Each structure stands twice: as structure tokens, then as C-alpha cells.
Amino acid sequence: MEWLLPYGTALLLGSVHAFEADHVVAVTAFAVRRRHPLDGIRFGLRWAVGHGFVIVAAGALLTLAGVDAPESVVHVLERGVGVALIFLGFWTVAGARSLHAHGHTHVNGTRHAHLHSHLFGRGHDHGHGVTLVGMMHGLAGTAPVVALIPLAAAGSVTGGIAYLLLFAVGTAAGMALYGLVAGLIANRAVARSERLARILTRAAGVATITVGVFWLLR
């Protein structure tokens, strides 16, 4: 049972890690522009796949080599995340102009409104984009995650890699939960009015730009 505390901690820390501001605004920027609340989960998981893959791969290499990521490299990666978030924020704000609510009525009389944005092509969900952003976040966050391994895995390489895997699983669970919430909020907004959906999308874009600027300046 000695493994329960460190690996349970890995899951918990991964879940909490998902809710860091830069992660949240990135997934929100994608989720608020989709037509179904479950799309938020999908974007959250796609971000987590990119993030988790890099964390596990880069973290395992650093653990096997017994070295830490150079601080200069970490700073460059963090600024890269900042630039990506600023671009994503402007993309989101621009996309708000093309949002349209399309409604349909079911046989039972229930009416639903779905959100569409045709700025970069009809039906294109940009899933690869959110995965790429997740990978960039993973690269920038690998060093601090790896720094926790000696405390959690008692210096074991196998234990360290297991810790990284469970951390990634926890992050995916946390981000899937957040993606669901973001998707539900976006869906409720568009159900009320197209104008409210556009305001929400612009707000998400501005928040993303703000966090990106913070990453560049910190």
C-alpha cells in the first residue's frame, strides 16, 4: 500500500493542474464556439492527449537521463505558450463575428439552438489545434512535474514514469470535466441569444490574450 499515497497524489495533482489559468482559457477558446456541450469534453480530452503525451515522453527521457530541463529552455517554451495563447485569443475574438445560431424543433416540440462559426471553414472543428496547444503546455510544464518525481517515487525510474502516466490521467479527467462545464455554459448562452454567445466568445478571447501576455511578461 506504500504506492497508494504517491500515486494517488499524482492523480490529484494532475486534476488540479488541469485547472491552471493558461490551460482553462485555451480549452475555453475552442469550447465556446461549438454547437454541442459534449464538444467541450472532446476538446478538453484532445488538449489533454497533447499535454499528456509530451509530459510522459519528455518527462520519461529526463528521468531516464537523470537531468533537469535547462532553465533557459523552459523560459523559451513558456514564452512560446504566451505567443500561442495571444494568437488563439485574437482568433477567438475574430471568430465571434461569424457566430450564428441555428435552431431546429424536435417532433415533441422541443426547440434547440446550435452554434456555428464559419470563419475558417464550415464544419472544421480545429481539433488538431487544441492538441497542439496542449503539447506546448506539456513542454512548458514538464520541468516542474519532473521535479516532483523524486519526492513521489523515491528515485525509482519505473515509479517515476508511472507517476507521469497517472499525472497525465488526472489532468485528462480534470480537463474533461472543465470542458463539459464550458460546453454547457456556451450551449446555454446560445440558447438564450446569439448576441450573448458572441459576448461570451469575445470574453473568452480577451481572457486568453490576457493570460498570454502574462506568460510573456512574467
NORUR-V532344 format. One record per pair of residues at least 12 apart in sequence whose ideal C-beta (glycine too) atoms are under 7 Angstrom apart, sorted by sequence separation. I is the first residue (numbers start at 1). GAP is how many residues later the second one is. If there is no record, write none. Layout:
I:GAP
I:GAP
//
This chain:
31:12
101:12
102:12
30:13
101:14
102:14
149:14
186:14
27:16
99:16
100:16
27:17
99:18
98:19
145:19
27:20
98:20
26:21
98:21
95:22
145:22
95:24
94:25
88:45
84:49
84:52
81:55
80:56
81:56
22:59
26:59
29:59
81:59
25:60
29:60
26:62
33:62
77:62
78:62
22:63
29:63
77:63
33:66
74:66
74:69
115:71
69:73
69:74
68:75
115:75
113:77
36:78
113:78
35:79
35:80
34:81
35:81
46:81
50:81
54:81
58:81
33:82
49:82
50:82
53:82
115:82
47:83
51:83
55:83
59:83
63:83
33:84
46:84
47:84
50:84
51:84
54:84
58:84
62:84
46:85
49:85
50:85
53:85
54:85
47:86
48:86
51:86
52:86
55:86
59:86
63:86
43:87
47:87
51:87
55:87
59:87
50:88
54:88
101:89
55:90
64:93
101:93
63:94
100:94
99:95
30:96
101:96
63:97
63:98
99:98
99:99
30:100
60:101
96:102
99:102
27:103
60:104
59:105
96:105
95:106
96:106
26:107
56:108
55:109
56:109
92:109
93:109
96:109
55:112
56:112
92:112
93:112
55:113
92:113
93:113
23:114
22:115
90:115
52:116
89:116
92:116
89:117
52:119
89:119
90:119
51:120
52:120
88:120
89:120
48:123
85:123
86:123
89:123
48:124
85:126
86:126
45:127
48:127
85:127
86:127
47:128
82:130
85:130
44:131
45:131
82:131
44:132
82:133
44:134
81:134
82:134
41:135
44:135
43:136
79:136
78:137
79:137
41:138
40:139
41:139
40:140
10:142
40:142
41:142
9:143
37:143
40:143
39:144
38:145
6:146
37:146
6:147
37:147
27:148
31:148
34:149
32:150
37:150
27:151
31:151
36:151
14:152
23:152
27:152
31:152
34:152
10:153
14:153
18:153
13:154
14:154
17:154
24:154
28:154
32:154
7:155
11:155
14:155
15:155
19:155
27:155
31:155
7:156
10:156
14:156
15:156
18:156
6:157
10:157
13:157
14:157
18:157
11:158
12:158
15:158
16:158
7:159
11:159
15:159
19:159
10:160
14:160
18:160
32:168
33:168
32:169
32:172
29:175
28:176
29:176
25:179
29:179
25:182
26:182
25:183
25:186
22:189
21:190
22:193
//
